[in-house]
Amino acid sequence: MSVESETVSIGEFEFQCGETVADLELAYETYGDFSGDNAVLVCHALTGSAHVSSRGRFEEGDQAYAWWDDIVGPGKAIDTKEYFVVCVNVPGSCYGSSGPSSTNPETGEPYGPEFPPVTVADWTEAQRRLLDELGIPALHAVVGGSVGGMNVLEWGKRHPDHVEKLVPVAAAPRLDPQCLALNGIARRAITTDDDWNGGHYYGGSDSDENGATSDGGTHPDEGLALARQIGHVMYFSKASMERRFGRRAATREAERAFPTDPAGRFFPYRDVESYLDYNASKFVERFDANSYLYLTRAMDNYDLSSGFESDADALAAFDGEALVMSFTGDWHFTTQQSEALAEALRETDTDVAHHVVDSDYGHDAFLVEPDNVGPPLSDFLEEGLDGNAVSDTKAVESESSDFAPVHNSLFSR
């Protein structure tokens, strides 16, 4: 498998907000060989990178390292012996593409909060520009999970003639109020951290690609850690948290990563707390707080129907095939939302299947359950909706009220 990892400038770029940057850089990776009609664009989730499979520039152990390695590679669901896979780090992120932590060439300092606000539409247009640079006029498929699935939908909306197949996985046309609320709290955790300093926390011009500085800049690590913990809880279902953690106390070797109240010394430090603390501590080592603000705003802002009368109207020009995938235990992007998306596609006479995976893991099932994701995805890419593993479970909706056990909420009474 041939692998290329590059950063390329696509020149001046105007964002949807009307602001421009003179030199937008995009980090991207490609896998396999291009044959003219076999390109598959993979869109990463909120804090992912361009490094979708097991070879590339990011070090093993990084949580963004090979984030879909069980799906993308030789002989896997997105088979890099058959397809030319492209994955692009989105603008506003901190894994090589231009964002708040990257250097503004006009000042020699990090952009910080002066970087333009980004949208999912901006991601899509930047990807289109990169594909033009690579000489790829059209795509066999666009595939992505979570907010990456919103990116997929925007391709069907903005460039319907440039893609044959859409695969939004664990995604929706827009976020619901509960998720908007939690994302808002997560952002407030960052912006109320004294070290956030209005987004000016980099400390000088010696910032690396993740925003870390070598000259003493103090980052809002506690705020970012809390934001990540809120997000992390959103990715589990109640059932998976019960199964994985229960009410167990952490092992004696576990050390609290954050201060506790005096009374807390009397009560157990629970396994679920220890898990969240550990992962939050690792997260702040790899990600930039301003990027987290920017990318969650892009996700919150996304509305497929924006500029159109309805979701169906927004996708009316797309005449390929679509596979919508959802997971029954996912309350972040629910099966009901996915079914509404599939129904919008049906209204346009698009050939579409809604493949519902019976899983109680939660939102991250699309990342950790390759045996459930891989077969229908592989068959759809190769054979379209005639693939043996592709199923349309729309009928379940009318046969059982259990079609979408959504919002098995964290806040149930």
C-alpha positions in Angstrom: 0.0 0.0 0.0 1.5 3.3 -1.0 1.0 6.0 1.6 1.6 9.8 1.3 1.5 12.3 4.1 1.8 15.9 3.1 0.9 19.5 3.9 -0.1 21.6 0.9 -1.1 25.3 0.6 -4.3 25.9 -1.4 -3.6 29.6 -1.4 -6.0 32.4 -0.3 -9.2 31.0 1.1 -12.4 32.8 1.9 -14.4 31.3 4.7 -18.2 31.3 4.9 -18.1 34.1 7.4 -16.5 36.3 4.8 -13.0 36.5 6.3 -10.0 35.2 4.4 -6.6 33.8 5.1 -3.8 34.5 2.6 -2.4 31.0 2.7 -4.5 28.1 3.9 -2.5 24.9 4.6 -4.1 21.5 4.6 -2.5 18.4 6.1 -3.7 15.3 4.3 -2.8 11.6 3.8 -3.5 9.3 0.8 -3.5 5.5 0.8 -3.4 3.3 -2.3 -3.1 4.2 -6.0 -5.4 6.5 -8.0 -6.9 4.9 -11.1 -9.2 7.7 -12.2 -12.5 6.6 -10.7 -11.6 4.9 -7.3 -11.1 7.9 -5.0 -12.8 7.7 -1.5 -12.7 10.7 0.8 -12.8 9.8 4.5 -13.9 12.6 6.7 -12.7 12.5 10.3 -14.7 13.2 13.5 -14.3 16.2 15.9 -10.8 15.7 17.2 -9.5 13.3 14.6 -6.6 13.8 12.2 -5.7 13.0 8.6 -4.0 9.9 9.8 -6.8 7.4 9.3 -4.8 4.2 8.9 -1.7 2.6 10.4 1.1 4.3 8.6 1.9 8.0 8.6 3.5 10.8 10.5 1.7 10.7 13.9 3.3 8.6 16.6 1.7 5.4 17.9 0.0 6.1 21.2 -1.5 9.3 20.1 -5.3 9.0 20.2 -5.5 10.4 16.7 -3.1 7.8 15.4 -4.8 5.4 12.9 -8.2 6.3 14.2 -10.0 4.0 11.7 -7.3 1.4 11.2 -9.7 -1.5 11.5 -11.7 -0.1 8.5 -9.2 1.5 6.2 -6.3 -0.6 4.8 -5.4 -3.5 2.5 -8.1 -6.1 2.5 -10.3 -4.0 5.0 -13.7 -2.5 4.4 -12.3 0.5 2.6 -9.7 -1.6 0.8 -6.6 0.4 -0.1 -5.8 -2.2 -2.8 -8.9 -1.2 -4.6 -9.5 2.4 -3.6 -7.5 5.6 -3.4 -8.2 6.9 0.0 -7.8 10.6 0.9 -8.2 12.0 4.4 -7.8 15.7 5.1 -7.4 17.4 8.5 -10.0 20.1 8.5 -9.3 23.9 8.8 -9.5 25.0 12.4 -8.0 21.8 13.7 -4.5 21.4 15.1 -3.1 18.4 13.3 -1.3 20.2 10.5 -4.0 22.2 8.8 -4.3 25.9 9.4 -6.1 26.8 12.6 -5.9 28.9 15.7 -2.6 27.4 16.9 -0.8 27.7 13.6 1.4 30.6 12.6 -0.1 33.6 10.9 2.4 34.4 8.2 1.5 38.1 8.5 2.5 38.4 12.1 4.8 35.4 12.8 2.6 34.6 15.8 -0.2 32.0 16.3 -3.5 33.1 14.9 -5.3 32.4 18.2 -8.8 33.8 18.3 -8.1 35.9 15.2 -8.4 32.8 13.0 -11.7 33.0 11.1 -14.7 31.0 12.4 -15.0 27.8 10.5 -18.0 25.8 9.3 -18.6 22.4 7.9 -19.2 24.1 4.5 -15.6 25.5 4.8 -14.3 22.0 5.4 -16.0 20.8 2.3 -14.8 23.6 0.1 -11.2 23.2 1.4 -11.4 19.5 0.6 -12.7 20.2 -2.9 -9.8 22.6 -3.5 -7.3 20.0 -2.3 -8.8 17.3 -4.6 -8.4 19.8 -7.4 -4.7 20.1 -6.5 -4.4 16.3 -6.5 -6.1 16.0 -9.9 -9.2 14.2 -8.6 -12.3 15.6 -10.3 -14.9 13.2 -8.8 -15.2 10.7 -5.9 -16.4 7.2 -5.8 -17.6 7.8 -2.3 -17.4 10.2 0.7 -17.5 8.4 4.1 -17.4 9.8 7.6 -18.6 9.4 11.1 -20.1 11.8 13.6 -19.4 15.4 12.5 -17.5 13.8 9.7 -20.9 12.4 8.6 -22.2 16.0 8.4 -19.2 16.7 6.2 -20.4 13.8 4.0 -23.9 15.4 3.8 -22.4 18.7 2.8 -20.6 17.0 -0.1 -24.0 15.7 -1.3 -25.5 19.2 -0.9 -22.6 21.3 -2.4 -21.0 19.0 -4.9 -23.7 16.4 -5.9 -22.2 15.9 -9.3 -18.7 15.1 -7.9 -19.6 12.0 -5.8 -21.3 8.7 -6.5 -21.9 7.4 -3.0 -22.6 9.0 0.4 -22.0 7.2 3.6 -22.9 9.2 6.7 -22.2 7.1 9.8 -23.6 7.9 13.3 -24.5 11.4 12.0 -27.5 13.6 11.6 -28.6 16.7 9.6 -28.2 18.8 12.8 -27.6 18.5 16.5 -30.5 18.4 18.9 -30.9 20.8 21.9 -29.5 18.3 24.5 -26.2 18.0 22.6 -26.1 21.8 21.9 -26.5 22.3 25.6 -23.7 20.0 26.6 -21.3 21.4 23.9 -22.1 24.9 25.3 -21.2 23.8 28.8 -18.0 22.2 27.5 -17.0 25.5 25.8 -17.7 27.4 28.9 -15.3 25.1 30.8 -12.6 26.3 28.5 -13.4 30.0 28.3 -13.8 30.3 32.1 -10.4 28.8 32.7 -8.2 31.8 33.8 -5.4 30.5 31.6 -7.5 30.8 28.4 -6.8 34.5 28.4 -9.3 35.3 25.7 -7.7 32.7 23.5 -4.2 34.4 23.7 -2.4 31.7 25.7 0.3 30.4 23.3 3.1 32.4 24.9 5.1 33.3 21.8 6.1 32.2 18.3 7.6 28.8 19.3 4.3 26.9 19.2 4.2 23.4 17.8 1.3 22.1 15.7 -0.7 21.3 18.8 -0.3 24.8 20.2 2.2 23.7 22.9 4.9 26.3 23.5 8.6 26.0 24.6 8.8 29.4 26.2 6.4 29.1 29.1 3.0 29.7 27.6 0.3 28.4 30.0 -2.6 26.7 28.4 -6.2 26.3 29.7 -5.6 22.6 30.4 -8.1 22.2 33.2 -10.8 23.8 31.1 -10.0 21.7 28.1 -9.9 18.5 30.2 -13.3 19.2 31.6 -14.7 19.9 28.1 -13.3 16.6 26.9 -14.8 14.8 29.8 -18.2 16.1 29.0 -17.7 15.1 25.4 -16.4 11.7 26.4 -19.5 10.9 28.5 -21.6 11.9 25.5 -20.0 9.1 23.5 -21.1 6.3 25.8 -24.5 4.8 26.5 -25.8 4.2 30.0 -25.6 0.5 29.4 -22.0 0.6 28.3 -20.9 2.8 31.2 -22.6 0.4 33.6 -21.0 -2.6 32.1 -17.5 -1.0 31.9 -17.4 0.9 35.2 -20.4 0.2 37.4 -20.0 1.9 40.8 -16.5 0.4 41.4 -13.9 2.3 43.2 -10.7 2.9 41.3 -7.6 0.8 42.2 -5.4 1.9 45.0 -2.7 2.8 42.4 -5.0 5.4 40.7 -4.1 8.9 41.5 -6.5 11.8 41.2 -5.6 13.9 38.3 -7.5 17.0 39.5 -8.1 18.6 42.9 -11.0 17.3 45.0 -13.1 18.9 47.8 -12.2 18.1 51.4 -15.1 15.7 51.8 -14.0 13.8 48.8 -11.2 12.2 50.8 -13.8 10.3 52.7 -15.6 8.9 49.6 -14.2 6.5 47.0 -12.5 7.8 43.9 -14.5 5.8 41.4 -13.3 3.9 38.4 -15.4 6.0 36.0 -13.8 9.2 37.4 -10.3 7.7 37.1 -11.0 6.7 33.5 -12.2 10.2 32.5 -9.4 11.9 34.4 -6.8 9.8 32.7 -8.1 10.3 29.2 -8.7 14.0 29.7 -5.1 14.4 30.9 -3.9 12.6 27.7 -6.2 14.7 25.5 -4.8 18.0 26.7 -1.3 16.8 25.6 -2.4 16.4 22.0 -5.1 19.0 21.3 -5.6 22.7 21.3 -8.3 24.4 23.4 -9.1 27.1 20.8 -9.4 24.3 18.1 -11.9 22.5 20.4 -14.0 25.7 20.6 -13.8 26.3 16.8 -14.7 22.7 15.9 -17.6 22.3 18.3 -19.0 25.6 17.0 -18.8 24.2 13.5 -20.7 21.1 14.5 -23.3 23.0 16.5 -23.9 25.4 13.6 -24.4 22.7 11.0 -27.9 22.5 9.5 -28.3 20.5 6.3 -31.4 22.5 5.3 -29.7 25.9 5.6 -30.4 27.9 2.5 -33.1 25.4 1.4 -36.7 24.6 2.3 -35.9 21.2 3.8 -33.3 18.5 4.1 -34.8 16.8 1.0 -34.5 20.0 -0.9 -30.9 20.4 0.1 -30.1 17.0 -1.3 -32.4 17.0 -4.3 -29.5 17.4 -6.8 -27.7 14.3 -5.6 -28.5 11.4 -7.9 -26.1 8.7 -6.6 -26.6 6.1 -3.8 -26.5 6.6 0.0 -25.9 4.3 2.9 -27.0 5.8 6.3 -25.7 3.9 9.3 -26.8 4.3 12.9 -26.4 2.6 16.3 -29.3 1.8 18.6 -27.4 2.9 21.8 -26.2 6.2 20.3 -28.0 9.1 22.0 -25.6 11.7 20.5 -26.8 11.1 16.9 -29.8 8.9 17.2 -31.3 6.3 15.0 -34.4 8.4 14.7 -32.3 11.3 13.3 -30.7 8.9 10.9 -34.0 7.6 9.8 -35.2 11.2 9.2 -32.2 11.7 7.0 -32.8 8.5 5.1 -36.5 9.6 4.6 -35.3 12.9 3.2 -33.2 11.1 0.7 -36.1 8.8 -0.2 -38.2 12.0 -0.9 -35.7 12.9 -3.6 -35.9 9.3 -5.1 -32.4 8.7 -4.1 -31.5 5.0 -3.7 -30.8 4.8 0.0 -30.6 2.2 2.8 -30.6 2.9 6.5 -28.6 0.2 8.2 -29.3 0.2 11.9 -26.7 -1.6 14.1 -28.0 -3.2 17.3 -25.4 -2.0 19.7 -25.5 -0.6 23.2 -22.0 0.8 23.2 -23.0 4.4 22.3 -21.8 7.0 19.8 -18.2 5.7 19.6 -19.5 2.3 18.3 -18.6 3.5 14.8 -15.0 3.6 15.9 -14.7 0.5 18.1 -17.1 -2.0 16.4 -15.5 -2.8 13.0 -17.3 -6.1 12.7 -20.6 -4.2 12.6 -19.4 -1.3 10.4 -17.1 -3.1 8.0 -19.3 -5.6 6.1 -22.1 -3.2 5.1 -19.7 -0.5 4.2 -17.5 -2.8 2.1 -20.4 -4.2 0.3 -21.9 -0.8 -0.4 -18.7 0.6 -1.8 -18.3 -2.4 -4.1 -21.8 -3.3 -5.0 -24.0 -0.4 -3.9 -27.3 -1.2 -2.3 -27.2 -4.8 -3.8 -24.4 -5.7 -1.4 -25.2 -8.8 0.7 -24.5 -7.1 4.0 -26.4 -3.9 3.3 -29.8 -3.9 4.9 -32.5 -1.2 5.0 -34.1 -1.5 8.4 -36.8 1.1 7.8 -39.4 -1.6 8.3 -38.4 -1.9 11.9 -39.8 1.5 12.6 -43.4 0.4 11.8 -43.0 -3.0 13.4 -41.6 -2.0 16.8 -41.6 1.0 19.0 -38.1 0.0 20.0 -36.7 1.1 16.6 -34.8 3.9 18.2 -34.3 3.7 21.9 -33.0 7.3 21.8 -32.0 9.6 24.6 -31.4 6.8 27.0 -30.4 9.9 28.7 -27.7 10.6 31.2 -30.3 12.7 33.0 -33.0 10.1 33.4 -34.9 10.2 36.7 
